[in-house]
Amino acid sequence: MIASTIPQTTLPAAPWGERVGVVALVVAAHVGLALVWLMQPEPPAVAVSEMSVSVAIQQAAVAQPQAQPEPPKPQPRIERAEKPAPKQPVQEEAAPQSVAAPPATPVLPPVQAAPPAVAAAPVFDTAPDYKAAYLNNPRPAYPMAARRMGWDGRVVLNVEVLATGYCGDASVFQSSGHEVLDNAALRTVKGWRFVPASRVGRPVTQWFKVPIQFSLKENEA
């Protein structure tokens, strides 16, 4: 059994190129020894153990100057723009409202009691009539004094016609302007017969207007 031992070699600090060369020589020597050993004839029944090679490379810690980092440049100070304080809404003062004085309460006159309701005039089915042919009512006679004076005119009489058909009463409602004509009309109408007014099929008394026209031209004709 052949044992080859290479003592550890402590290499002095040398330049990097020399250290690399030394390492290369050591490795080449080991390789050469290994080849020689392999080329030898194998001895009979000789146990061959592997060769252990221990190589220690001591590198001198060469303190290389480390580049000093540049001091950080002072960052420009960014001044934050101060946010303007939010404007408070300006409350506009409302114009003072003029308070209108309450309207004066009108003084109402005392309420007078309503007059009693007047009874509505009765509604008649038919009004009185004096023109019916069968009544044979004569026309008023034209007074001679009015003829001589040339008076004429229209008289309206207010006549009460009874349920019996006779004239109950009569008065001048509108004068002709000549009393002689008004009286002639009253005397004639009071002797007339009438068809009385009726209500619900029964004759009733009713007042109504009767016009009388006095005309000289008609009498001359």
CNS distance restraints for C-alpha pairs under 8 A (distance, minus, plus):
assign (resid   1 and name CA) (resid  46 and name CA) 6.95 0.50 0.50
assign (resid   1 and name CA) (resid  47 and name CA) 6.63 0.50 0.50
assign (resid   1 and name CA) (resid  48 and name CA) 5.80 0.50 0.50
assign (resid   1 and name CA) (resid  49 and name CA) 7.21 0.50 0.50
assign (resid   2 and name CA) (resid  48 and name CA) 7.66 0.50 0.50
assign (resid   3 and name CA) (resid  51 and name CA) 6.68 0.50 0.50
assign (resid   4 and name CA) (resid  51 and name CA) 6.92 0.50 0.50
assign (resid   5 and name CA) (resid  52 and name CA) 7.86 0.50 0.50
assign (resid   5 and name CA) (resid  53 and name CA) 7.19 0.50 0.50
assign (resid   6 and name CA) (resid  53 and name CA) 7.17 0.50 0.50
assign (resid   6 and name CA) (resid  54 and name CA) 7.46 0.50 0.50
assign (resid   8 and name CA) (resid  54 and name CA) 7.22 0.50 0.50
assign (resid   8 and name CA) (resid  55 and name CA) 6.37 0.50 0.50
assign (resid   8 and name CA) (resid  56 and name CA) 6.17 0.50 0.50
assign (resid   9 and name CA) (resid  55 and name CA) 7.81 0.50 0.50
assign (resid   9 and name CA) (resid  56 and name CA) 6.95 0.50 0.50
assign (resid   9 and name CA) (resid  57 and name CA) 7.81 0.50 0.50
assign (resid  10 and name CA) (resid  56 and name CA) 7.61 0.50 0.50
assign (resid  10 and name CA) (resid  57 and name CA) 7.27 0.50 0.50
assign (resid  10 and name CA) (resid  58 and name CA) 6.50 0.50 0.50
assign (resid  11 and name CA) (resid  57 and name CA) 7.32 0.50 0.50
assign (resid  11 and name CA) (resid  58 and name CA) 6.45 0.50 0.50
assign (resid  11 and name CA) (resid  59 and name CA) 7.95 0.50 0.50
assign (resid  12 and name CA) (resid  60 and name CA) 7.72 0.50 0.50
assign (resid  13 and name CA) (resid  59 and name CA) 7.00 0.50 0.50
assign (resid  13 and name CA) (resid  60 and name CA) 5.35 0.50 0.50
assign (resid  14 and name CA) (resid  18 and name CA) 6.25 0.50 0.50
assign (resid  14 and name CA) (resid  19 and name CA) 6.27 0.50 0.50
assign (resid  14 and name CA) (resid  60 and name CA) 7.91 0.50 0.50
assign (resid  15 and name CA) (resid  19 and name CA) 6.42 0.50 0.50
assign (resid  16 and name CA) (resid  20 and name CA) 6.35 0.50 0.50
assign (resid  17 and name CA) (resid  21 and name CA) 6.39 0.50 0.50
assign (resid  18 and name CA) (resid  22 and name CA) 6.23 0.50 0.50
assign (resid  19 and name CA) (resid  23 and name CA) 6.27 0.50 0.50
assign (resid  20 and name CA) (resid  24 and name CA) 6.24 0.50 0.50
assign (resid  21 and name CA) (resid  25 and name CA) 6.28 0.50 0.50
assign (resid  22 and name CA) (resid  26 and name CA) 6.22 0.50 0.50
assign (resid  23 and name CA) (resid  27 and name CA) 6.21 0.50 0.50
assign (resid  23 and name CA) (resid  57 and name CA) 7.82 0.50 0.50
assign (resid  24 and name CA) (resid  28 and name CA) 6.12 0.50 0.50
assign (resid  25 and name CA) (resid  29 and name CA) 6.08 0.50 0.50
assign (resid  26 and name CA) (resid  30 and name CA) 6.35 0.50 0.50
assign (resid  27 and name CA) (resid  31 and name CA) 6.24 0.50 0.50
assign (resid  28 and name CA) (resid  32 and name CA) 6.09 0.50 0.50
assign (resid  29 and name CA) (resid  33 and name CA) 6.20 0.50 0.50
assign (resid  30 and name CA) (resid  34 and name CA) 6.12 0.50 0.50
assign (resid  30 and name CA) (resid  53 and name CA) 7.84 0.50 0.50
assign (resid  31 and name CA) (resid  35 and name CA) 6.28 0.50 0.50
assign (resid  32 and name CA) (resid  36 and name CA) 6.28 0.50 0.50
assign (resid  33 and name CA) (resid  37 and name CA) 6.09 0.50 0.50
assign (resid  34 and name CA) (resid  38 and name CA) 6.17 0.50 0.50
assign (resid  35 and name CA) (resid  39 and name CA) 6.20 0.50 0.50
assign (resid  36 and name CA) (resid  40 and name CA) 6.52 0.50 0.50
assign (resid  42 and name CA) (resid  46 and name CA) 7.71 0.50 0.50
assign (resid 123 and name CA) (resid 199 and name CA) 7.50 0.50 0.50
assign (resid 124 and name CA) (resid 197 and name CA) 6.86 0.50 0.50
assign (resid 124 and name CA) (resid 198 and name CA) 6.03 0.50 0.50
assign (resid 124 and name CA) (resid 199 and name CA) 4.83 0.50 0.50
assign (resid 124 and name CA) (resid 200 and name CA) 7.77 0.50 0.50
assign (resid 125 and name CA) (resid 197 and name CA) 7.42 0.50 0.50
assign (resid 125 and name CA) (resid 198 and name CA) 5.61 0.50 0.50
assign (resid 125 and name CA) (resid 199 and name CA) 4.91 0.50 0.50
assign (resid 125 and name CA) (resid 200 and name CA) 6.56 0.50 0.50
assign (resid 125 and name CA) (resid 201 and name CA) 7.46 0.50 0.50
assign (resid 126 and name CA) (resid 197 and name CA) 5.28 0.50 0.50
assign (resid 126 and name CA) (resid 198 and name CA) 5.33 0.50 0.50
assign (resid 126 and name CA) (resid 199 and name CA) 7.01 0.50 0.50
assign (resid 127 and name CA) (resid 196 and name CA) 7.15 0.50 0.50
assign (resid 127 and name CA) (resid 197 and name CA) 4.57 0.50 0.50
assign (resid 127 and name CA) (resid 198 and name CA) 6.99 0.50 0.50
assign (resid 127 and name CA) (resid 206 and name CA) 7.87 0.50 0.50
assign (resid 128 and name CA) (resid 161 and name CA) 7.05 0.50 0.50
assign (resid 128 and name CA) (resid 194 and name CA) 6.62 0.50 0.50
assign (resid 128 and name CA) (resid 195 and name CA) 5.36 0.50 0.50
assign (resid 128 and name CA) (resid 196 and name CA) 4.69 0.50 0.50
assign (resid 128 and name CA) (resid 197 and name CA) 4.45 0.50 0.50
assign (resid 128 and name CA) (resid 198 and name CA) 7.99 0.50 0.50
assign (resid 128 and name CA) (resid 206 and name CA) 7.33 0.50 0.50
assign (resid 128 and name CA) (resid 208 and name CA) 7.32 0.50 0.50
assign (resid 129 and name CA) (resid 194 and name CA) 5.66 0.50 0.50
assign (resid 129 and name CA) (resid 195 and name CA) 4.94 0.50 0.50
assign (resid 129 and name CA) (resid 196 and name CA) 6.81 0.50 0.50
assign (resid 129 and name CA) (resid 197 and name CA) 7.74 0.50 0.50
assign (resid 130 and name CA) (resid 135 and name CA) 7.26 0.50 0.50
assign (resid 130 and name CA) (resid 137 and name CA) 7.54 0.50 0.50
assign (resid 130 and name CA) (resid 192 and name CA) 7.73 0.50 0.50
assign (resid 130 and name CA) (resid 193 and name CA) 6.84 0.50 0.50
assign (resid 130 and name CA) (resid 194 and name CA) 4.82 0.50 0.50
assign (resid 130 and name CA) (resid 195 and name CA) 6.33 0.50 0.50
assign (resid 131 and name CA) (resid 135 and name CA) 7.37 0.50 0.50
assign (resid 131 and name CA) (resid 137 and name CA) 7.78 0.50 0.50
assign (resid 132 and name CA) (resid 136 and name CA) 7.73 0.50 0.50
assign (resid 132 and name CA) (resid 195 and name CA) 7.90 0.50 0.50
assign (resid 135 and name CA) (resid 193 and name CA) 6.12 0.50 0.50
assign (resid 135 and name CA) (resid 194 and name CA) 7.13 0.50 0.50
assign (resid 137 and name CA) (resid 192 and name CA) 5.55 0.50 0.50
assign (resid 137 and name CA) (resid 193 and name CA) 6.77 0.50 0.50
assign (resid 138 and name CA) (resid 188 and name CA) 7.56 0.50 0.50
assign (resid 138 and name CA) (resid 192 and name CA) 7.72 0.50 0.50
assign (resid 139 and name CA) (resid 188 and name CA) 7.32 0.50 0.50
assign (resid 140 and name CA) (resid 184 and name CA) 6.39 0.50 0.50
assign (resid 140 and name CA) (resid 185 and name CA) 5.84 0.50 0.50
assign (resid 140 and name CA) (resid 188 and name CA) 5.39 0.50 0.50
assign (resid 140 and name CA) (resid 189 and name CA) 7.83 0.50 0.50
assign (resid 141 and name CA) (resid 184 and name CA) 6.89 0.50 0.50
assign (resid 141 and name CA) (resid 188 and name CA) 7.97 0.50 0.50
assign (resid 142 and name CA) (resid 146 and name CA) 7.19 0.50 0.50
assign (resid 142 and name CA) (resid 147 and name CA) 7.20 0.50 0.50
assign (resid 142 and name CA) (resid 181 and name CA) 7.58 0.50 0.50
assign (resid 142 and name CA) (resid 184 and name CA) 7.52 0.50 0.50
assign (resid 142 and name CA) (resid 214 and name CA) 7.20 0.50 0.50
assign (resid 143 and name CA) (resid 147 and name CA) 6.48 0.50 0.50
assign (resid 143 and name CA) (resid 180 and name CA) 7.08 0.50 0.50
assign (resid 143 and name CA) (resid 181 and name CA) 7.01 0.50 0.50
assign (resid 143 and name CA) (resid 184 and name CA) 7.15 0.50 0.50
assign (resid 144 and name CA) (resid 148 and name CA) 6.25 0.50 0.50
assign (resid 145 and name CA) (resid 149 and name CA) 6.21 0.50 0.50
assign (resid 145 and name CA) (resid 180 and name CA) 7.89 0.50 0.50
assign (resid 146 and name CA) (resid 150 and name CA) 5.71 0.50 0.50
assign (resid 146 and name CA) (resid 151 and name CA) 4.92 0.50 0.50
assign (resid 146 and name CA) (resid 152 and name CA) 7.19 0.50 0.50
assign (resid 146 and name CA) (resid 180 and name CA) 7.12 0.50 0.50
assign (resid 146 and name CA) (resid 181 and name CA) 7.34 0.50 0.50
assign (resid 147 and name CA) (resid 151 and name CA) 6.33 0.50 0.50
assign (resid 147 and name CA) (resid 216 and name CA) 7.15 0.50 0.50
assign (resid 150 and name CA) (resid 216 and name CA) 7.25 0.50 0.50
assign (resid 151 and name CA) (resid 178 and name CA) 7.52 0.50 0.50
assign (resid 151 and name CA) (resid 216 and name CA) 7.71 0.50 0.50
assign (resid 152 and name CA) (resid 176 and name CA) 7.62 0.50 0.50
assign (resid 152 and name CA) (resid 181 and name CA) 7.70 0.50 0.50
assign (resid 152 and name CA) (resid 213 and name CA) 7.97 0.50 0.50
assign (resid 152 and name CA) (resid 214 and name CA) 5.10 0.50 0.50
assign (resid 152 and name CA) (resid 215 and name CA) 5.22 0.50 0.50
assign (resid 152 and name CA) (resid 216 and name CA) 6.46 0.50 0.50
assign (resid 153 and name CA) (resid 176 and name CA) 4.85 0.50 0.50
assign (resid 153 and name CA) (resid 177 and name CA) 7.16 0.50 0.50
assign (resid 153 and name CA) (resid 178 and name CA) 7.82 0.50 0.50
assign (resid 153 and name CA) (resid 181 and name CA) 7.77 0.50 0.50
assign (resid 153 and name CA) (resid 213 and name CA) 6.12 0.50 0.50
assign (resid 153 and name CA) (resid 214 and name CA) 5.19 0.50 0.50
assign (resid 153 and name CA) (resid 215 and name CA) 6.66 0.50 0.50
assign (resid 154 and name CA) (resid 175 and name CA) 7.17 0.50 0.50
assign (resid 154 and name CA) (resid 176 and name CA) 4.83 0.50 0.50
assign (resid 154 and name CA) (resid 211 and name CA) 7.09 0.50 0.50
assign (resid 154 and name CA) (resid 212 and name CA) 5.75 0.50 0.50
assign (resid 154 and name CA) (resid 213 and name CA) 4.42 0.50 0.50
assign (resid 154 and name CA) (resid 214 and name CA) 5.97 0.50 0.50
assign (resid 155 and name CA) (resid 172 and name CA) 7.30 0.50 0.50
assign (resid 155 and name CA) (resid 173 and name CA) 7.78 0.50 0.50
assign (resid 155 and name CA) (resid 174 and name CA) 5.74 0.50 0.50
assign (resid 155 and name CA) (resid 175 and name CA) 5.12 0.50 0.50
assign (resid 155 and name CA) (resid 176 and name CA) 4.82 0.50 0.50
assign (resid 155 and name CA) (resid 181 and name CA) 7.70 0.50 0.50
assign (resid 155 and name CA) (resid 182 and name CA) 6.21 0.50 0.50
assign (resid 155 and name CA) (resid 185 and name CA) 7.33 0.50 0.50
assign (resid 155 and name CA) (resid 211 and name CA) 5.79 0.50 0.50
assign (resid 155 and name CA) (resid 212 and name CA) 5.08 0.50 0.50
assign (resid 155 and name CA) (resid 213 and name CA) 6.33 0.50 0.50
assign (resid 155 and name CA) (resid 214 and name CA) 7.99 0.50 0.50
assign (resid 156 and name CA) (resid 172 and name CA) 6.22 0.50 0.50
assign (resid 156 and name CA) (resid 173 and name CA) 5.37 0.50 0.50
assign (resid 156 and name CA) (resid 174 and name CA) 4.84 0.50 0.50
assign (resid 156 and name CA) (resid 175 and name CA) 6.68 0.50 0.50
assign (resid 156 and name CA) (resid 209 and name CA) 6.63 0.50 0.50
assign (resid 156 and name CA) (resid 210 and name CA) 5.71 0.50 0.50
assign (resid 156 and name CA) (resid 211 and name CA) 4.27 0.50 0.50
assign (resid 156 and name CA) (resid 212 and name CA) 6.15 0.50 0.50
assign (resid 157 and name CA) (resid 170 and name CA) 6.55 0.50 0.50
assign (resid 157 and name CA) (resid 171 and name CA) 5.55 0.50 0.50
assign (resid 157 and name CA) (resid 172 and name CA) 4.58 0.50 0.50
assign (resid 157 and name CA) (resid 173 and name CA) 5.00 0.50 0.50
assign (resid 157 and name CA) (resid 174 and name CA) 6.80 0.50 0.50
assign (resid 157 and name CA) (resid 186 and name CA) 7.44 0.50 0.50
assign (resid 157 and name CA) (resid 209 and name CA) 5.70 0.50 0.50
assign (resid 157 and name CA) (resid 210 and name CA) 5.15 0.50 0.50
assign (resid 157 and name CA) (resid 211 and name CA) 6.19 0.50 0.50
assign (resid 157 and name CA) (resid 212 and name CA) 7.77 0.50 0.50
assign (resid 158 and name CA) (resid 170 and name CA) 5.54 0.50 0.50
assign (resid 158 and name CA) (resid 171 and name CA) 5.28 0.50 0.50
assign (resid 158 and name CA) (resid 172 and name CA) 6.17 0.50 0.50
assign (resid 158 and name CA) (resid 173 and name CA) 5.54 0.50 0.50
assign (resid 158 and name CA) (resid 207 and name CA) 6.84 0.50 0.50
assign (resid 158 and name CA) (resid 208 and name CA) 5.90 0.50 0.50
assign (resid 158 and name CA) (resid 209 and name CA) 4.78 0.50 0.50
assign (resid 158 and name CA) (resid 210 and name CA) 6.42 0.50 0.50
assign (resid 159 and name CA) (resid 167 and name CA) 6.85 0.50 0.50
assign (resid 159 and name CA) (resid 168 and name CA) 7.59 0.50 0.50
assign (resid 159 and name CA) (resid 169 and name CA) 5.93 0.50 0.50
assign (resid 159 and name CA) (resid 170 and name CA) 4.37 0.50 0.50
assign (resid 159 and name CA) (resid 171 and name CA) 6.66 0.50 0.50
assign (resid 159 and name CA) (resid 207 and name CA) 5.51 0.50 0.50
assign (resid 159 and name CA) (resid 208 and name CA) 5.57 0.50 0.50
assign (resid 159 and name CA) (resid 209 and name CA) 6.09 0.50 0.50
assign (resid 159 and name CA) (resid 210 and name CA) 6.84 0.50 0.50
assign (resid 160 and name CA) (resid 167 and name CA) 5.75 0.50 0.50
assign (resid 160 and name CA) (resid 168 and name CA) 5.26 0.50 0.50
assign (resid 160 and name CA) (resid 169 and name CA) 5.15 0.50 0.50
assign (resid 160 and name CA) (resid 170 and name CA) 6.17 0.50 0.50
assign (resid 160 and name CA) (resid 205 and name CA) 7.16 0.50 0.50
assign (resid 160 and name CA) (resid 206 and name CA) 5.85 0.50 0.50
assign (resid 160 and name CA) (resid 207 and name CA) 4.29 0.50 0.50
assign (resid 160 and name CA) (resid 208 and name CA) 6.62 0.50 0.50
assign (resid 161 and name CA) (resid 165 and name CA) 6.08 0.50 0.50
assign (resid 161 and name CA) (resid 166 and name CA) 5.90 0.50 0.50
assign (resid 161 and name CA) (resid 167 and name CA) 4.85 0.50 0.50
assign (resid 161 and name CA) (resid 168 and name CA) 5.91 0.50 0.50
assign (resid 161 and name CA) (resid 169 and name CA) 7.67 0.50 0.50
assign (resid 161 and name CA) (resid 194 and name CA) 6.88 0.50 0.50
assign (resid 161 and name CA) (resid 196 and name CA) 6.23 0.50 0.50
assign (resid 161 and name CA) (resid 197 and name CA) 7.92 0.50 0.50
assign (resid 161 and name CA) (resid 205 and name CA) 5.63 0.50 0.50
assign (resid 161 and name CA) (resid 206 and name CA) 5.47 0.50 0.50
assign (resid 161 and name CA) (resid 207 and name CA) 5.97 0.50 0.50
assign (resid 161 and name CA) (resid 208 and name CA) 7.60 0.50 0.50
assign (resid 162 and name CA) (resid 166 and name CA) 5.52 0.50 0.50
assign (resid 162 and name CA) (resid 167 and name CA) 6.09 0.50 0.50
assign (resid 162 and name CA) (resid 168 and name CA) 5.89 0.50 0.50
assign (resid 162 and name CA) (resid 196 and name CA) 6.44 0.50 0.50
assign (resid 162 and name CA) (resid 204 and name CA) 6.76 0.50 0.50
assign (resid 162 and name CA) (resid 205 and name CA) 4.32 0.50 0.50
assign (resid 162 and name CA) (resid 206 and name CA) 6.64 0.50 0.50
assign (resid 163 and name CA) (resid 196 and name CA) 5.33 0.50 0.50
assign (resid 163 and name CA) (resid 197 and name CA) 7.11 0.50 0.50
assign (resid 163 and name CA) (resid 203 and name CA) 5.13 0.50 0.50
assign (resid 163 and name CA) (resid 204 and name CA) 4.50 0.50 0.50
assign (resid 163 and name CA) (resid 205 and name CA) 4.68 0.50 0.50
assign (resid 163 and name CA) (resid 206 and name CA) 7.89 0.50 0.50
assign (resid 164 and name CA) (resid 196 and name CA) 6.79 0.50 0.50
assign (resid 164 and name CA) (resid 203 and name CA) 7.68 0.50 0.50
assign (resid 165 and name CA) (resid 193 and name CA) 5.70 0.50 0.50
assign (resid 165 and name CA) (resid 194 and name CA) 4.59 0.50 0.50
assign (resid 165 and name CA) (resid 195 and name CA) 5.43 0.50 0.50
assign (resid 165 and name CA) (resid 196 and name CA) 4.99 0.50 0.50
assign (resid 166 and name CA) (resid 191 and name CA) 7.85 0.50 0.50
assign (resid 166 and name CA) (resid 192 and name CA) 6.92 0.50 0.50
assign (resid 166 and name CA) (resid 193 and name CA) 5.24 0.50 0.50
assign (resid 166 and name CA) (resid 194 and name CA) 6.05 0.50 0.50
assign (resid 167 and name CA) (resid 189 and name CA) 7.76 0.50 0.50
assign (resid 167 and name CA) (resid 190 and name CA) 5.60 0.50 0.50
assign (resid 167 and name CA) (resid 191 and name CA) 7.14 0.50 0.50
assign (resid 167 and name CA) (resid 192 and name CA) 6.90 0.50 0.50
assign (resid 167 and name CA) (resid 193 and name CA) 7.06 0.50 0.50
assign (resid 167 and name CA) (resid 194 and name CA) 7.55 0.50 0.50
assign (resid 168 and name CA) (resid 190 and name CA) 7.83 0.50 0.50
assign (resid 169 and name CA) (resid 190 and name CA) 7.25 0.50 0.50
assign (resid 170 and name CA) (resid 186 and name CA) 6.88 0.50 0.50
assign (resid 170 and name CA) (resid 189 and name CA) 7.92 0.50 0.50
assign (resid 170 and name CA) (resid 190 and name CA) 6.82 0.50 0.50
assign (resid 171 and name CA) (resid 186 and name CA) 7.16 0.50 0.50
assign (resid 172 and name CA) (resid 182 and name CA) 7.10 0.50 0.50
assign (resid 172 and name CA) (resid 186 and name CA) 7.61 0.50 0.50
assign (resid 175 and name CA) (resid 179 and name CA) 7.70 0.50 0.50
assign (resid 175 and name CA) (resid 182 and name CA) 6.36 0.50 0.50
assign (resid 176 and name CA) (resid 181 and name CA) 6.92 0.50 0.50
assign (resid 176 and name CA) (resid 182 and name CA) 6.51 0.50 0.50
assign (resid 178 and name CA) (resid 182 and name CA) 6.48 0.50 0.50
assign (resid 179 and name CA) (resid 183 and name CA) 6.09 0.50 0.50
assign (resid 180 and name CA) (resid 184 and name CA) 6.29 0.50 0.50
assign (resid 181 and name CA) (resid 185 and name CA) 6.32 0.50 0.50
assign (resid 181 and name CA) (resid 214 and name CA) 7.51 0.50 0.50
assign (resid 182 and name CA) (resid 186 and name CA) 6.37 0.50 0.50
assign (resid 183 and name CA) (resid 187 and name CA) 6.26 0.50 0.50
assign (resid 184 and name CA) (resid 188 and name CA) 6.36 0.50 0.50
assign (resid 185 and name CA) (resid 189 and name CA) 6.17 0.50 0.50
assign (resid 185 and name CA) (resid 212 and name CA) 6.71 0.50 0.50
assign (resid 186 and name CA) (resid 190 and name CA) 6.14 0.50 0.50
assign (resid 187 and name CA) (resid 191 and name CA) 6.98 0.50 0.50
assign (resid 188 and name CA) (resid 192 and name CA) 6.91 0.50 0.50
assign (resid 196 and name CA) (resid 203 and name CA) 5.81 0.50 0.50
assign (resid 196 and name CA) (resid 204 and name CA) 6.47 0.50 0.50
assign (resid 196 and name CA) (resid 205 and name CA) 6.79 0.50 0.50
assign (resid 196 and name CA) (resid 206 and name CA) 7.57 0.50 0.50
assign (resid 197 and name CA) (resid 203 and name CA) 5.51 0.50 0.50
assign (resid 197 and name CA) (resid 204 and name CA) 5.49 0.50 0.50
assign (resid 197 and name CA) (resid 205 and name CA) 6.57 0.50 0.50
assign (resid 197 and name CA) (resid 206 and name CA) 6.40 0.50 0.50
assign (resid 198 and name CA) (resid 202 and name CA) 4.96 0.50 0.50
assign (resid 198 and name CA) (resid 203 and name CA) 4.10 0.50 0.50
assign (resid 198 and name CA) (resid 204 and name CA) 5.42 0.50 0.50
assign (resid 199 and name CA) (resid 203 and name CA) 6.40 0.50 0.50
assign (resid 199 and name CA) (resid 204 and name CA) 6.68 0.50 0.50
assign (resid 215 and name CA) (resid 219 and name CA) 6.64 0.50 0.50
assign (resid 216 and name CA) (resid 220 and name CA) 6.13 0.50 0.50
assign (resid 217 and name CA) (resid 221 and name CA) 6.20 0.50 0.50
